[in-house]
Structures are given as C-alpha cells and as structure tokens.
Amino acid sequence: MKRALILTLCTAFGATAVAAGEVKPADVVYEDGVVNASLTGQAGDAANGRKVFANRKQGNCLACHANSDMPEEGFHGEVGPMMDGVGERWTEAELRGIVSNSKMVFEGTIMPAFYIDSGYERPLDKFAGQSILSAQQVEDIIAYLMTLKDS
C-alpha cells in the first residue's frame, strides 16, 4: 500500500513538473521580439518540425515560404522570405519570437501568430481559445529551421 501511494505521488509530481515546464501563450516573454526561454523546457525535434512545417493543416509554412529542403512538396509560396539559410540569419531565440508571434517582431506583418490563444479576428468556435501550434510544435519547427544553412 505504501509503495502504491509513493508511486502515485511520484507519477503525479512528474506529470505536474512536465506540465509546469510548458509556457502558456499568454505567459511568453518577448524582449524586443526575442523569446529567449524555451516554451517547453526541452529541445525541439527537427524531424518532427520538418513535418509540421510542411503540414497544410498545422504550420502550413509552405503556403508563404519557399524551402529548397522540401523539393518533394509542391506549391511553395512567395509571400514570405525564402527559408534557405534561415538558421544562419536568425538565432534560435529570434526564430522562437517570430514563429510564436511575428507581430512582436515585424509590425504589420501578415504572418500569423502561431502561439497565441486570444486576439484572433473571428475564429471558428471550435478554435476559440487555442493556439495554432502547441508549444512543442513551435520548438520542433525552430529546431528544424536551425538546420537550414546556406553553407
């Protein structure tokens, strides 16, 4: 019985620690558009970030950005900057700010804020109060973008 109680407490504490590590969208700290702290407290997964980047129902980054690393994907956009070399042009913290809420970096940009959960214009009811991407998906995309080098 004592073991079961200890195991239950350890499991509950562990789950709380994991949840406590994720920064909620409203709590993201921007310093001149830069977000220095990880949103999750753990490294992003570049392979998953590549999938989210290309996924038309998640990041949908290819709708606006061309990316030579994804020749298998069709219909790259030309509205936003080319992604080639983005990992050399921006730091991880700068990319975290841009992906989380580009409006904090570029005034008047049409790029969506992927990690906010309020302030959207007329969201569908089923999306109200939700961010477009999860904190982990943002970190995964950043890890992927950091792999995109010119050299």
C-alpha positions as CSV (number, residue, x, y, z in Angstrom):
1,M,0.0,0.0,0.0
2,K,2.8,2.4,0.9
3,R,4.6,1.6,-2.4
4,A,1.4,2.3,-4.3
5,L,1.0,5.7,-2.6
6,I,4.6,6.6,-3.3
7,L,4.3,5.6,-6.9
8,T,1.1,7.6,-7.3
9,L,2.7,10.7,-5.7
10,C,5.8,10.4,-7.9
11,T,3.7,10.0,-11.0
12,A,1.5,13.0,-10.1
13,F,4.6,15.1,-9.3
14,G,6.2,14.1,-12.6
15,A,3.1,15.0,-14.6
16,T,2.9,18.3,-12.8
17,A,6.6,19.0,-13.5
18,V,6.1,18.3,-17.2
19,A,3.0,20.5,-17.4
20,A,4.7,23.2,-15.4
21,G,7.6,23.3,-17.9
22,E,5.3,24.5,-20.8
23,V,4.9,28.2,-21.1
24,K,1.3,29.2,-21.8
25,P,0.8,31.5,-24.8
26,A,-0.2,34.5,-22.6
27,D,2.9,34.0,-20.5
28,V,5.5,34.1,-23.3
29,V,8.1,36.8,-22.5
30,Y,9.2,38.9,-25.5
31,E,12.3,41.1,-25.2
32,D,12.4,43.3,-28.4
33,G,10.6,40.4,-30.2
34,V,13.0,37.8,-29.0
35,V,11.9,34.9,-26.8
36,N,15.0,33.6,-25.0
37,A,13.4,30.9,-22.9
38,S,12.2,27.6,-24.4
39,L,8.4,27.2,-24.4
40,T,8.7,23.6,-23.2
41,G,12.0,23.3,-21.3
42,Q,13.1,20.6,-23.7
43,A,14.8,20.6,-27.1
44,G,12.8,20.6,-30.2
45,D,12.7,17.6,-32.6
46,A,13.9,18.8,-36.1
47,A,12.5,15.8,-37.9
48,N,9.0,16.5,-36.4
49,G,9.5,20.2,-37.1
50,R,10.0,19.5,-40.7
51,K,6.7,17.6,-40.8
52,V,4.8,20.4,-39.0
53,F,6.4,23.0,-41.3
54,A,5.1,21.1,-44.4
55,N,1.7,20.0,-43.0
56,R,-1.0,22.1,-44.6
57,K,-3.3,21.7,-41.5
58,Q,-0.6,22.6,-38.9
59,G,2.2,25.1,-39.7
60,N,1.3,25.4,-43.4
61,C,4.6,27.3,-43.7
62,L,4.9,26.4,-47.4
63,A,1.8,28.5,-48.2
64,C,4.0,31.6,-47.9
65,H,7.6,30.4,-47.8
66,A,9.7,28.6,-50.4
67,N,12.1,26.0,-49.0
68,S,14.7,24.2,-51.1
69,D,14.9,21.5,-48.5
70,M,11.4,20.3,-49.5
71,P,11.5,19.7,-53.2
72,E,9.0,16.8,-52.8
73,E,6.4,19.3,-51.7
74,G,4.5,21.3,-54.3
75,F,3.3,24.8,-54.4
76,H,5.8,26.8,-52.3
77,G,4.7,30.3,-51.6
78,E,6.4,33.5,-52.4
79,V,4.8,35.9,-50.0
80,G,7.3,35.4,-47.2
81,P,11.1,35.2,-47.3
82,M,12.9,32.1,-48.6
83,M,13.8,29.6,-45.9
84,D,17.2,28.7,-47.3
85,G,19.8,29.8,-44.8
86,V,17.3,30.9,-42.1
87,G,19.3,29.1,-39.5
88,E,22.2,31.4,-40.2
89,R,20.2,34.6,-40.5
90,W,18.4,34.3,-37.2
91,T,19.2,33.0,-33.7
92,E,17.1,30.3,-32.1
93,A,15.6,32.9,-29.7
94,E,14.8,35.3,-32.6
95,L,13.1,32.4,-34.5
96,R,11.1,31.5,-31.4
97,G,9.8,35.1,-31.3
98,I,9.0,35.1,-35.0
99,V,7.2,31.8,-35.0
100,S,5.4,32.4,-31.7
101,N,4.1,35.8,-32.6
102,S,5.6,37.5,-35.7
103,K,3.7,40.7,-34.9
104,M,6.0,41.3,-31.9
105,V,8.9,41.4,-34.4
106,F,7.6,42.8,-37.7
107,E,4.9,45.5,-37.4
108,G,2.1,45.0,-39.9
109,T,3.2,41.5,-41.0
110,I,0.6,39.2,-42.4
111,M,2.4,36.1,-40.9
112,P,0.1,34.5,-38.4
113,A,0.9,34.3,-34.7
114,F,1.3,30.6,-34.2
115,Y,1.4,30.6,-30.4
116,I,-1.3,32.9,-29.1
117,D,-4.6,31.8,-27.8
118,S,-6.6,35.1,-27.9
119,G,-6.9,38.2,-30.1
120,Y,-7.8,36.4,-33.3
121,E,-10.3,38.0,-35.6
122,R,-13.5,35.9,-35.8
123,P,-12.1,32.4,-35.0
124,L,-14.4,29.4,-35.6
125,D,-16.0,28.4,-32.3
126,K,-14.1,25.1,-32.2
127,F,-10.7,27.0,-32.4
128,A,-11.5,29.8,-29.9
129,G,-9.0,30.0,-27.1
130,Q,-6.5,27.7,-28.8
131,S,-3.1,28.5,-30.4
132,I,-2.5,27.3,-33.9
133,L,0.5,25.2,-32.8
134,S,1.4,23.7,-29.5
135,A,4.5,24.8,-27.6
136,Q,6.3,21.6,-28.6
137,Q,5.4,22.1,-32.2
138,V,6.9,25.6,-32.1
139,E,10.1,24.3,-30.6
140,D,10.2,21.5,-33.2
141,I,9.8,24.0,-36.1
142,I,12.6,26.1,-34.6
143,A,14.9,23.0,-34.3
144,Y,14.1,22.3,-38.0
145,L,14.7,25.9,-39.1
146,M,18.1,25.9,-37.3
147,T,19.2,23.1,-39.7
148,L,18.6,25.3,-42.8
149,K,22.0,26.7,-43.5
150,D,23.4,28.2,-46.8
151,S,26.8,26.5,-46.4
